Structure formats: C-alpha cells, structure tokens
Amino acid sequence: MATRHFTKAEARAAAQGATRQFAARSAGQILESVRASARDSEAFDIFLSHAIADAELVLGVKQLLEQQGATVYVDWSHDRQLDRSKVNAETAALLRQRMRQSKSLGVLKSEVQHPTRVA
C-alpha cells in the first residue's frame, strides 16, 4: 500500500460519517464496538500509532484506510483490556506483538504533547 496522507478535515469527515452510521456514540465507543476479535495470529496491514486524545482523528483515519481495503490495528479498538493509565511490561509486549503482526506502521501525528513511557 502506498504512503497516504490525510488532512484533519478528511479524517474528521470520515469520523463524522461513521458517527452518523452508529447514531450518537463517541469515536471511542465506535472503535470499541467495531472491534474485531483480534486473535494472536491475526495479521494487520497497518499498526496505527496515535495519541488517545485524537480519538476522532484516529476513527477517521481508520475509516479512510479501511475504505481503501486495509486492515488497521488500533490498540483501544482491538485490545480493550489494555489500561493506558498503567503501561507495563505486558502492555509493551502485546504492542510489540501487534507490530510484528502488522505489515506497516502508520503514525497519526498529534499536536497534543504527551510524555512517552517505555516499559
């Protein structure tokens, strides 16, 4: 799959379309509800790295990529059991596993500054 850049406007429009489709639920709720049961052997085209504060943009980019036929891994969609407030060695190991299951890495660059914590 070729490198593709989406504008915030494109991502928000796609997220709004998905939100309309799922009534009055938030972007985070939609991502959780459309979660595929990610088996340990499931393969993804793209591991989407992002800041949780960008839920609407994450949903929009995920929708746009899936419209192009890609399978997209988003941690809080596929692995709801992860606790983002308590990142530990097990969380890091699972994310490394999901990265290995993915053909490529997509980065949703955020204007939100968060300290990175590596376990």
C-alpha positions as protocol buffer text, in pm:
chain_id: "A"
residue {
  index: 1
  type: MET
  ca { x: 0 y: 0 z: 0 }
}
residue {
  index: 2
  type: ALA
  ca { x: 136 y: 338 z: -98 }
}
residue {
  index: 3
  type: THR
  ca { x: 204 y: 608 z: 156 }
}
residue {
  index: 4
  type: ARG
  ca { x: -105 y: 821 z: 202 }
}
residue {
  index: 5
  type: HIS
  ca { x: -151 y: 1144 z: 391 }
}
residue {
  index: 6
  type: PHE
  ca { x: -491 y: 1253 z: 513 }
}
residue {
  index: 7
  type: THR
  ca { x: -584 y: 1602 z: 620 }
}
residue {
  index: 8
  type: LYS
  ca { x: -759 y: 1664 z: 950 }
}
residue {
  index: 9
  type: ALA
  ca { x: -1065 y: 1770 z: 751 }
}
residue {
  index: 10
  type: GLU
  ca { x: -1070 y: 1437 z: 563 }
}
residue {
  index: 11
  type: ALA
  ca { x: -1027 y: 1240 z: 885 }
}
residue {
  index: 12
  type: ARG
  ca { x: -1295 y: 1436 z: 1069 }
}
residue {
  index: 13
  type: ALA
  ca { x: -1538 y: 1398 z: 778 }
}
residue {
  index: 14
  type: ALA
  ca { x: -1483 y: 1020 z: 775 }
}
residue {
  index: 15
  type: ALA
  ca { x: -1526 y: 1006 z: 1154 }
}
residue {
  index: 16
  type: GLN
  ca { x: -1846 y: 1208 z: 1132 }
}
residue {
  index: 17
  type: GLY
  ca { x: -1977 y: 968 z: 867 }
}
residue {
  index: 18
  type: ALA
  ca { x: -1902 y: 673 z: 1094 }
}
residue {
  index: 19
  type: THR
  ca { x: -2057 y: 853 z: 1390 }
}
residue {
  index: 20
  type: ARG
  ca { x: -2379 y: 915 z: 1192 }
}
residue {
  index: 21
  type: GLN
  ca { x: -2384 y: 549 z: 1097 }
}
residue {
  index: 22
  type: PHE
  ca { x: -2365 y: 447 z: 1464 }
}
residue {
  index: 23
  type: ALA
  ca { x: -2612 y: 706 z: 1600 }
}
residue {
  index: 24
  type: ALA
  ca { x: -2494 y: 935 z: 1881 }
}
residue {
  index: 25
  type: ARG
  ca { x: -2194 y: 739 z: 2005 }
}
residue {
  index: 26
  type: SER
  ca { x: -1847 y: 882 z: 2053 }
}
residue {
  index: 27
  type: ALA
  ca { x: -1550 y: 797 z: 1832 }
}
residue {
  index: 28
  type: GLY
  ca { x: -1402 y: 585 z: 2111 }
}
residue {
  index: 29
  type: GLN
  ca { x: -1726 y: 393 z: 2158 }
}
residue {
  index: 30
  type: ILE
  ca { x: -1749 y: 324 z: 1785 }
}
residue {
  index: 31
  type: LEU
  ca { x: -1392 y: 197 z: 1768 }
}
residue {
  index: 32
  type: GLU
  ca { x: -1465 y: -34 z: 2060 }
}
residue {
  index: 33
  type: SER
  ca { x: -1790 y: -162 z: 1913 }
}
residue {
  index: 34
  type: VAL
  ca { x: -1641 y: -244 z: 1572 }
}
residue {
  index: 35
  type: ARG
  ca { x: -1352 y: -426 z: 1732 }
}
residue {
  index: 36
  type: ALA
  ca { x: -1264 y: -746 z: 1554 }
}
residue {
  index: 37
  type: SER
  ca { x: -1173 y: -1019 z: 1799 }
}
residue {
  index: 38
  type: ALA
  ca { x: -801 y: -995 z: 1741 }
}
residue {
  index: 39
  type: ARG
  ca { x: -658 y: -1342 z: 1762 }
}
residue {
  index: 40
  type: ASP
  ca { x: -290 y: -1380 z: 1837 }
}
residue {
  index: 41
  type: SER
  ca { x: -230 y: -1482 z: 1475 }
}
residue {
  index: 42
  type: GLU
  ca { x: -439 y: -1207 z: 1314 }
}
residue {
  index: 43
  type: ALA
  ca { x: -249 y: -1000 z: 1059 }
}
residue {
  index: 44
  type: PHE
  ca { x: -294 y: -628 z: 1001 }
}
residue {
  index: 45
  type: ASP
  ca { x: -187 y: -411 z: 712 }
}
residue {
  index: 46
  type: ILE
  ca { x: -125 y: -111 z: 937 }
}
residue {
  index: 47
  type: PHE
  ca { x: -46 y: -60 z: 1305 }
}
residue {
  index: 48
  type: LEU
  ca { x: -178 y: 291 z: 1372 }
}
residue {
  index: 49
  type: SER
  ca { x: 27 y: 475 z: 1635 }
}
residue {
  index: 50
  type: HIS
  ca { x: -161 y: 767 z: 1789 }
}
residue {
  index: 51
  type: ALA
  ca { x: -245 y: 976 z: 2096 }
}
residue {
  index: 52
  type: ILE
  ca { x: -570 y: 880 z: 2270 }
}
residue {
  index: 53
  type: ALA
  ca { x: -666 y: 1248 z: 2277 }
}
residue {
  index: 54
  type: ASP
  ca { x: -709 y: 1226 z: 1899 }
}
residue {
  index: 55
  type: ALA
  ca { x: -993 y: 969 z: 1907 }
}
residue {
  index: 56
  type: GLU
  ca { x: -1196 y: 1145 z: 1638 }
}
residue {
  index: 57
  type: LEU
  ca { x: -898 y: 1168 z: 1401 }
}
residue {
  index: 58
  type: VAL
  ca { x: -800 y: 807 z: 1477 }
}
residue {
  index: 59
  type: LEU
  ca { x: -1150 y: 689 z: 1387 }
}
residue {
  index: 60
  type: GLY
  ca { x: -1148 y: 897 z: 1068 }
}
residue {
  index: 61
  type: VAL
  ca { x: -808 y: 776 z: 950 }
}
residue {
  index: 62
  type: LYS
  ca { x: -903 y: 417 z: 1037 }
}
residue {
  index: 63
  type: GLN
  ca { x: -1222 y: 454 z: 830 }
}
residue {
  index: 64
  type: LEU
  ca { x: -1036 y: 608 z: 535 }
}
residue {
  index: 65
  type: LEU
  ca { x: -772 y: 333 z: 536 }
}
residue {
  index: 66
  type: GLU
  ca { x: -1035 y: 59 z: 565 }
}
residue {
  index: 67
  type: GLN
  ca { x: -1224 y: 214 z: 271 }
}
residue {
  index: 68
  type: GLN
  ca { x: -905 y: 153 z: 72 }
}
residue {
  index: 69
  type: GLY
  ca { x: -910 y: -214 z: 177 }
}
residue {
  index: 70
  type: ALA
  ca { x: -654 y: -203 z: 461 }
}
residue {
  index: 71
  type: THR
  ca { x: -689 y: -382 z: 792 }
}
residue {
  index: 72
  type: VAL
  ca { x: -593 y: -139 z: 1068 }
}
residue {
  index: 73
  type: TYR
  ca { x: -481 y: -215 z: 1425 }
}
residue {
  index: 74
  type: VAL
  ca { x: -580 y: 40 z: 1689 }
}
residue {
  index: 75
  type: ASP
  ca { x: -497 y: -73 z: 2042 }
}
residue {
  index: 76
  type: TRP
  ca { x: -810 y: 51 z: 2220 }
}
residue {
  index: 77
  type: SER
  ca { x: -1025 y: -97 z: 1946 }
}
residue {
  index: 78
  type: HIS
  ca { x: -868 y: -442 z: 1924 }
}
residue {
  index: 79
  type: ASP
  ca { x: -725 y: -488 z: 2273 }
}
residue {
  index: 80
  type: ARG
  ca { x: -979 y: -323 z: 2502 }
}
residue {
  index: 81
  type: GLN
  ca { x: -830 y: -491 z: 2807 }
}
residue {
  index: 82
  type: LEU
  ca { x: -524 y: -263 z: 2790 }
}
residue {
  index: 83
  type: ASP
  ca { x: -514 y: 4 z: 3059 }
}
residue {
  index: 84
  type: ARG
  ca { x: -346 y: 310 z: 2909 }
}
residue {
  index: 85
  type: SER
  ca { x: -302 y: 463 z: 3255 }
}
residue {
  index: 86
  type: LYS
  ca { x: -90 y: 169 z: 3370 }
}
residue {
  index: 87
  type: VAL
  ca { x: 152 y: 85 z: 3092 }
}
residue {
  index: 88
  type: ASN
  ca { x: 369 y: -206 z: 3199 }
}
residue {
  index: 89
  type: ALA
  ca { x: 592 y: -478 z: 3052 }
}
residue {
  index: 90
  type: GLU
  ca { x: 291 y: -691 z: 2949 }
}
residue {
  index: 91
  type: THR
  ca { x: 133 y: -397 z: 2765 }
}
residue {
  index: 92
  type: ALA
  ca { x: 460 y: -324 z: 2584 }
}
residue {
  index: 93
  type: ALA
  ca { x: 499 y: -693 z: 2493 }
}
residue {
  index: 94
  type: LEU
  ca { x: 147 y: -708 z: 2348 }
}
residue {
  index: 95
  type: LEU
  ca { x: 202 y: -391 z: 2144 }
}
residue {
  index: 96
  type: ARG
  ca { x: 532 y: -529 z: 2010 }
}
residue {
  index: 97
  type: GLN
  ca { x: 346 y: -848 z: 1914 }
}
residue {
  index: 98
  type: ARG
  ca { x: 78 y: -644 z: 1733 }
}
residue {
  index: 99
  type: MET
  ca { x: 351 y: -451 z: 1550 }
}
residue {
  index: 100
  type: ARG
  ca { x: 504 y: -781 z: 1434 }
}
residue {
  index: 101
  type: GLN
  ca { x: 157 y: -884 z: 1312 }
}
residue {
  index: 102
  type: SER
  ca { x: 139 y: -566 z: 1102 }
}
residue {
  index: 103
  type: LYS
  ca { x: 291 y: -511 z: 760 }
}
residue {
  index: 104
  type: SER
  ca { x: 349 y: -140 z: 820 }
}
residue {
  index: 105
  type: LEU
  ca { x: 338 y: 134 z: 1080 }
}
residue {
  index: 106
  type: GLY
  ca { x: 116 y: 438 z: 1043 }
}
residue {
  index: 107
  type: VAL
  ca { x: 170 y: 740 z: 1265 }
}
residue {
  index: 108
  type: LEU
  ca { x: -104 y: 987 z: 1337 }
}
residue {
  index: 109
  type: LYS
  ca { x: 99 y: 1292 z: 1427 }
}
residue {
  index: 110
  type: SER
  ca { x: -66 y: 1483 z: 1705 }
}
residue {
  index: 111
  type: GLU
  ca { x: -40 y: 1839 z: 1819 }
}
residue {
  index: 112
  type: VAL
  ca { x: -101 y: 1706 z: 2171 }
}
residue {
  index: 113
  type: GLN
  ca { x: 224 y: 1662 z: 2361 }
}
residue {
  index: 114
  type: HIS
  ca { x: 238 y: 1356 z: 2586 }
}
residue {
  index: 115
  type: PRO
  ca { x: 545 y: 1215 z: 2755 }
}
residue {
  index: 116
  type: THR
  ca { x: 632 y: 872 z: 2616 }
}
residue {
  index: 117
  type: ARG
  ca { x: 678 y: 597 z: 2867 }
}
residue {
  index: 118
  type: VAL
  ca { x: 855 y: 283 z: 2756 }
}
residue {
  index: 119
  type: ALA
  ca { x: 815 y: -26 z: 2971 }
}
